[in-house]
Amino acid sequence: MQRKVGFIGCGNMGTAMMGGIIKSGLLDSSDVFISDMNAEKLQTVEAEYGVNTSTDNSFVAQNSDIIVMAVKPNIFDMVLEGIKNDIDSRKVVISIAAGKTIGDIEKVVGPDKKIVRTMPNTPALVGEGMTAVCPNANVEEDELSQIDQLLQSFGKTQVVAEYLIDAVIGVSGSSPAYVFMFIEAMADAAVMAGLPRESAYKMAAQAVLGSAKMVLETGKHPGELKDMVCSPGGTTIEAVAELEKTGLRASVISGVQKCIEKSIKMSQPSSK
């Protein structure tokens, strides 16, 4: 790929994305730029990955063909305002910020600019992220293909219409937190039964990883896979009945709905 990529922001997500891209071999470290106000973070990243670093956002924007806005929503507008004059119609701006619509970004940089709104999640840190991709009308097909290739270096991707992004945040962007709670709860129960904590976490986490892989690779409905584990009169169906009684599925659905509602609220003008 003969394009230079810049990251505005050196937090966990930006660093995970950058690391995945470099480790994949898609780009040489000399073609990657990253800026942040934290000079210590930049030194660490430069030492590990050999990328170009700067505390000047404009330097990164000017030297990049693809600019990844990897900053928090609360400072997003301020940072984007600071580099808007460095963004021409040939560059592609990628946003990972929740609550910032394509329209919001176009208001700052102009409606003629190429913008891709994305929603990654934290498993990108271990190369197993899930990223939703929403391009605006100015992004050409070959450019979208390049962006998709970059994002797949740290996980899987799915192109979706922007109106679905709130649902994406509920089911993918925020959901690692729900899964971590589930793993912790299963481990706690095992510890109550005498299993050492370290073993309990390892077994619970591997069970979740393997189960997710079965959903992705078999193509079977999750309900069918669940039935495969539930022997008549066995231990698993006993647990499933109790989880139904205590409202596991209803609780998860309610939680995801609350997440979606919050995401919608964050995108409304009054909350910005």
C-alpha positions as CSV (number, residue, x, y, z in Angstrom):
1,M,0.0,0.0,0.0
2,Q,1.6,3.2,-1.2
3,R,-0.1,5.6,1.3
4,K,1.0,7.3,4.4
5,V,-1.2,7.0,7.5
6,G,-1.3,9.4,10.4
7,F,-2.8,8.9,13.8
8,I,-4.0,11.9,15.8
9,G,-4.0,10.5,19.3
10,C,-1.8,7.9,21.0
11,G,-4.3,6.2,23.3
12,N,-5.0,2.5,23.6
13,M,-7.1,2.3,20.5
14,G,-5.0,4.4,18.3
15,T,-1.9,2.5,19.4
16,A,-3.6,-0.8,18.9
17,M,-4.7,0.1,15.3
18,M,-1.2,1.4,14.5
19,G,0.5,-1.7,15.9
20,G,-1.8,-4.0,13.9
21,I,-1.1,-2.2,10.7
22,I,2.6,-2.3,11.1
23,K,2.7,-5.9,12.3
24,S,0.6,-6.9,9.3
25,G,3.3,-5.6,6.9
26,L,0.8,-3.4,5.1
27,L,2.9,-0.3,5.8
28,D,6.5,0.4,6.7
29,S,7.0,2.2,9.9
30,S,8.4,5.1,8.0
31,D,5.0,5.7,6.4
32,V,3.2,6.0,9.7
33,F,2.9,9.2,11.7
34,I,1.4,9.7,15.1
35,S,0.9,12.8,17.3
36,D,-0.1,13.3,20.9
37,M,0.4,15.9,23.7
38,N,2.0,13.2,25.9
39,A,5.7,13.2,24.8
40,E,6.4,10.2,27.1
41,K,3.8,8.1,25.3
42,L,5.3,9.1,21.9
43,Q,8.8,8.1,23.0
44,T,7.4,4.7,24.0
45,V,5.6,4.2,20.7
46,E,8.6,5.4,18.6
47,A,10.9,3.0,20.5
48,E,8.6,0.0,19.9
49,Y,7.4,0.6,16.4
50,G,9.9,3.1,14.8
51,V,7.2,5.4,13.6
52,N,7.4,9.1,13.1
53,T,6.1,11.0,16.2
54,S,5.3,14.6,16.9
55,T,3.4,16.7,19.4
56,D,2.2,18.8,16.4
57,N,-1.1,17.5,15.0
58,S,-0.7,19.6,11.9
59,F,2.7,17.9,11.1
60,V,0.9,14.5,11.1
61,A,-2.0,15.7,9.0
62,Q,0.1,17.4,6.4
63,N,2.3,14.3,5.9
64,S,-0.5,11.7,5.8
65,D,-2.9,10.5,3.1
66,I,-5.1,8.9,5.6
67,I,-5.7,10.6,8.9
68,V,-7.1,8.6,11.8
69,M,-8.8,10.8,14.4
70,A,-8.1,8.6,17.5
71,V,-9.1,11.1,20.2
72,K,-11.9,11.1,22.7
73,P,-15.3,12.7,21.8
74,N,-14.9,15.5,24.4
75,I,-11.9,17.0,22.6
76,F,-12.7,15.7,19.1
77,D,-14.1,19.0,17.7
78,M,-11.2,21.1,19.1
79,V,-8.6,18.8,17.6
80,L,-10.3,18.6,14.3
81,E,-10.6,22.4,14.1
82,G,-6.9,22.6,14.6
83,I,-6.1,20.6,11.5
84,K,-9.0,21.3,9.2
85,N,-6.8,23.5,7.0
86,D,-4.3,20.6,6.5
87,I,-7.1,18.4,5.1
88,D,-7.6,18.6,1.3
89,S,-10.1,16.7,-0.9
90,R,-7.5,14.0,-1.6
91,K,-7.0,12.9,2.0
92,V,-9.3,10.5,3.9
93,V,-10.3,11.2,7.5
94,I,-11.2,8.2,9.6
95,S,-13.0,8.8,12.9
96,I,-13.3,6.4,15.8
97,A,-15.2,8.7,18.1
98,A,-18.6,7.8,19.4
99,G,-21.3,10.4,18.9
100,K,-19.6,12.2,16.1
101,T,-21.5,11.8,12.9
102,I,-20.2,12.1,9.4
103,G,-22.3,15.3,9.2
104,D,-20.6,16.7,12.3
105,I,-17.2,16.1,10.7
106,E,-18.3,17.6,7.3
107,K,-19.4,20.8,9.1
108,V,-15.8,21.3,10.2
109,V,-13.7,20.1,7.3
110,G,-16.2,20.7,4.5
111,P,-18.7,18.5,2.6
112,D,-16.3,17.8,-0.2
113,K,-13.9,15.9,2.0
114,K,-13.5,12.1,2.2
115,I,-14.7,10.8,5.6
116,V,-15.0,7.3,7.0
117,R,-16.8,6.9,10.4
118,T,-15.7,3.7,12.2
119,M,-16.6,2.0,15.4
120,P,-13.8,-0.4,16.5
121,N,-13.6,-2.2,19.9
122,T,-10.9,-2.9,22.4
123,P,-10.1,-6.5,21.3
124,A,-8.2,-4.7,18.6
125,L,-5.5,-4.6,21.2
126,V,-5.0,-8.4,20.7
127,G,-5.8,-8.4,16.9
128,E,-9.4,-9.6,17.4
129,G,-11.3,-6.4,17.0
130,M,-14.6,-5.8,15.3
131,T,-14.9,-2.6,13.3
132,A,-18.0,-1.1,11.7
133,V,-17.2,1.1,8.7
134,C,-19.4,3.9,7.4
135,P,-17.9,5.9,4.4
136,N,-19.4,9.2,3.1
137,A,-20.3,9.6,-0.6
138,N,-16.9,11.1,-1.4
139,V,-14.9,8.0,-0.6
140,E,-14.1,6.0,-3.8
141,E,-14.4,2.2,-4.0
142,D,-10.7,1.6,-4.2
143,E,-10.1,3.9,-1.2
144,L,-12.7,2.1,0.9
145,S,-11.0,-1.2,-0.1
146,Q,-7.7,0.2,1.2
147,I,-9.3,1.4,4.5
148,D,-10.9,-2.0,4.9
149,Q,-7.6,-3.7,4.5
150,L,-6.0,-1.5,7.1
151,L,-8.8,-2.1,9.6
152,Q,-8.6,-5.9,9.0
153,S,-5.0,-5.9,10.2
154,F,-6.3,-5.9,13.8
155,G,-9.6,-7.8,13.4
156,K,-12.7,-8.1,11.3
157,T,-14.7,-5.4,9.6
158,Q,-18.3,-4.8,8.4
159,V,-19.4,-1.9,6.2
160,V,-22.8,-0.6,7.5
161,A,-25.1,2.3,6.9
162,E,-24.5,5.1,9.3
163,Y,-28.0,5.0,10.7
164,L,-27.1,1.6,12.2
165,I,-24.0,2.8,14.1
166,D,-25.8,3.1,17.4
167,A,-26.9,-0.5,17.2
168,V,-23.3,-1.4,16.3
169,I,-22.1,0.4,19.5
170,G,-24.5,-1.6,21.6
171,V,-23.7,-5.0,20.2
172,S,-20.0,-4.6,19.3
173,G,-18.3,-1.3,20.4
174,S,-19.3,-1.5,24.1
175,S,-20.0,-5.3,24.4
176,P,-16.5,-6.4,25.5
177,A,-17.4,-4.9,28.8
178,Y,-20.5,-7.2,29.1
179,V,-18.4,-10.2,28.1
180,F,-15.8,-9.4,30.7
181,M,-18.5,-9.2,33.3
182,F,-19.8,-12.6,32.2
183,I,-16.4,-14.2,32.4
184,E,-15.8,-12.7,35.8
185,A,-19.2,-14.0,37.1
186,M,-18.5,-17.5,35.8
187,A,-15.1,-17.5,37.3
188,D,-16.5,-16.3,40.7
189,A,-18.9,-19.2,40.7
190,A,-16.1,-21.7,40.0
191,V,-14.0,-20.1,42.8
192,M,-17.0,-20.6,45.2
193,A,-16.8,-24.3,44.2
194,G,-13.1,-24.5,45.0
195,L,-11.3,-23.8,41.7
196,P,-8.3,-21.5,42.0
197,R,-8.9,-18.0,40.7
198,E,-6.3,-18.2,37.9
199,S,-7.6,-21.4,36.6
200,A,-11.2,-20.2,36.8
201,Y,-10.4,-17.1,34.7
202,K,-8.5,-19.1,32.1
203,M,-11.2,-21.8,31.7
204,A,-14.1,-19.2,31.6
205,A,-12.2,-17.0,29.0
206,Q,-11.3,-20.0,26.8
207,A,-14.9,-21.3,26.9
208,V,-16.1,-17.8,25.7
209,L,-13.4,-17.7,23.0
210,G,-14.1,-21.2,21.7
211,S,-17.9,-20.6,21.7
212,A,-17.5,-17.4,19.8
213,K,-15.3,-19.2,17.2
214,M,-17.9,-21.9,16.8
215,V,-20.6,-19.2,16.0
216,L,-18.3,-17.6,13.4
217,E,-16.9,-20.7,11.8
218,T,-19.8,-23.2,11.8
219,G,-22.5,-20.8,10.6
220,K,-24.9,-22.5,12.9
221,H,-27.6,-20.5,14.9
222,P,-26.4,-19.8,18.5
223,G,-29.6,-21.6,19.7
224,E,-28.6,-24.7,17.8
225,L,-25.1,-24.7,19.2
226,K,-26.6,-24.2,22.7
227,D,-28.9,-27.3,22.1
228,M,-25.8,-29.3,21.2
229,V,-24.4,-28.8,24.7
230,C,-27.7,-29.5,26.5
231,S,-28.0,-33.3,27.1
232,P,-31.5,-34.5,28.3
233,G,-31.6,-34.3,32.1
234,G,-28.0,-33.1,32.2
235,T,-26.0,-30.4,34.0
236,T,-26.1,-27.8,31.2
237,I,-29.9,-27.7,30.8
238,E,-30.2,-27.3,34.5
239,A,-27.9,-24.2,34.3
240,V,-29.8,-22.9,31.2
241,A,-33.1,-23.2,33.0
242,E,-31.8,-21.2,36.0
243,L,-30.3,-18.5,33.7
244,E,-33.7,-18.2,32.0
245,K,-35.4,-18.0,35.4
246,T,-33.1,-15.2,36.6
247,G,-33.4,-13.3,33.3
248,L,-30.0,-13.5,31.6
249,R,-31.2,-12.8,28.1
250,A,-33.7,-10.1,29.2
251,S,-31.0,-8.4,31.2
252,V,-28.5,-8.5,28.3
253,I,-31.1,-7.2,25.8
254,S,-32.0,-4.4,28.3
255,G,-28.4,-3.4,28.7
256,V,-27.7,-3.3,25.0
257,Q,-30.8,-1.2,24.5
258,K,-29.6,1.3,27.2
259,C,-26.2,1.5,25.4
260,I,-27.9,2.2,22.1
261,E,-30.1,4.9,23.7
262,K,-27.1,6.6,25.2
263,S,-25.3,6.5,21.8
264,I,-28.3,8.1,20.1
265,K,-28.4,10.8,22.8
266,M,-24.6,11.5,22.4
267,S,-25.2,12.1,18.6
268,Q,-27.9,14.7,19.2
269,P,-26.9,18.4,18.9
270,S,-28.0,19.3,22.4
271,S,-25.5,16.8,23.9
272,K,-22.5,18.1,22.0
